[in-house]
């Protein structure tokens, strides 16, 4: 492997070209640990269509993503689909900032945080008052769990399988 590589299909530590592959790849179809290009695939990906653990682009997919159309475990975008957290405009399990529909209500998350803090204090023998439970509609939590499972399934087929080779070795 070369240190500096330039040209079509170049492979090197620093690769520049239409099909650049390297630790730092820049090109139209760049692949690397840090990839910058029109179609970027890497741990850190920046491009129009970017796939990676940290992906930024018009169509971003991966784990932590920012883009106009973003799908990830944590997503921020104009149209965002986040499995765990979402910001901008979109749907996710937990609501971030912006115009986002959070499947789990904010009161349920706050109640769970208070209960976990109380339980942790109880295990460490710190006196604390038991929190008052917040009553929620009986249908809300099962519906949120099913909705989160559907979003996670969509994430797996759109982004998770595309990240094969980035996070784990291909079969």
N, C-alpha and C positions, 0 to 999 in steps of 0.2 A: 504494500500500500504506500502510495506517495504521500508526502506531507502536504504539498500544494498540487491540486489537480484542476485542470481547466479543460473544458470541451464536452461534447456529447457523451453521456454515459460515464463520466469521470468518477473515479473512486479515490478518495484521499481523506486525510484528516480535515483539510480545508478544501472542499470541493465546490466548484462553480461550473455550471453548465446546464443544459436542458434536462438531463436526467441525473443530476448530481447526487452522489451517495457518499456520506462521510460523517465524521463527528459534527462538523459544522457544514451543512449543505445549503447552497443558495442556487436556485434555478427554477425553471418552469415546473418541474415535477421533482421537488427536492425531498430527500430522505436523509435523516440523520438525528443525532441527539438534539441538536438545535437545527431546525429546518425552516428556511424562509423561501417561499415561492408561491406560485399560483396554486399548486396542489402540494401542500406541505404535510409530511408525515414524520413525526418524531416525538420525543419526550416533550420538547418545547416546540410548538408548531405555530408559525405565523404565515398566513396566506389566505387566498380567497376561499379555498376548500381546505380546511386544516383539521387534522386528526392527531390527537396526542393527549398526554396527561394534562398538560397546560396548553390549550389551543385558543388562538385568537384569529378570527377571520369572519368573512361574510357568512359562510356556512361552517360552523365550528362544532366538532363533536369530540367527546372524550370525557375526562374526569372533571377538571376545572376549566370551564369554557366561557368565552366572551365573544359574542358575534351578533350579527343581525338575525340569523337563525341559529340558535344554540341549543344543543341537547347534550346534557352531561349529568354527572352526579350533583355538581353545583354549577348552575348556569345563570348567566346574565346576558340579556339581549332584548332586541325588539320583539322577537317571538322566541320565548325561551321555554324549554321543557326540562325541568330539573328533578331528578329522582329524590334528592334529599333537600336541596335549597334552591330557590329561584329568585332572581331579582330582575327588574325591568318590566316586561309585559309577558305573562305566561302562566303556567300551571306547575305546581310542585308540591311536594309533601309538606314543606314548611315555607311559609311566606316570608320573603325578604322585603326589599323596598320596591316601590312602584306599583303598577297595576297588575298584581299577581293574586291568583286564587290559590290559597293554601289549603290542601286537603285536610290537614290536621288543624283544628282551630287554635288560635293563639292562646286562648284560655286553657285548653287542654295541655299545651306544651308548658305553660307557666305553672299549672298545677302539678305536672310531673316533675318539673325542676324543684319546686318547693318540697314535694314529698320525698324526692331523692336526697335533698339537703337535710331534711328532718331525719330520715332513716340513717344517713351517714353520721349525723350528730349523735343519734341514739347508740350506734355501734361504738362510738368513741366516748360514751358516757358523758356527753355534754347535754345539760338540761335544755330542753326546748319544748315549746308548745306544739302539739300535733296540729298540722294545718287543716283548715276547713276544706273539705272536698268541694269542687265546683261541679255542679250538676250540668250535664250535657245531654242532648237528645240521644237516646239509645242507638239510633241508626247511624250516628255521625262517625264514630270511631271505626266500626266494621267497614263502612263505605270508604273511609280514608285509607284503610289498610288495603282494600281491594284496588282502589285507584292508584295507590303507590306501587302495588305489585304490577299493575298494567303499565305504568310509566317505566318501571324497572325493566320489564320485558321489552318494551319499545326501545329503551336505551341499549339493551343487550344486542338486539338485531340491527340497530342503526349504527351504534358507536362501539359497543363492546367487542363484537366480532371483527370490526375493522381495525381494532388496536392490537390484533394478534401480531406478535413479533415486536411490539413496543414494550409491553409489560410481561409477556410470557412467550416462550418459544413456540413456534407453530408446530402442529402435529405432523 
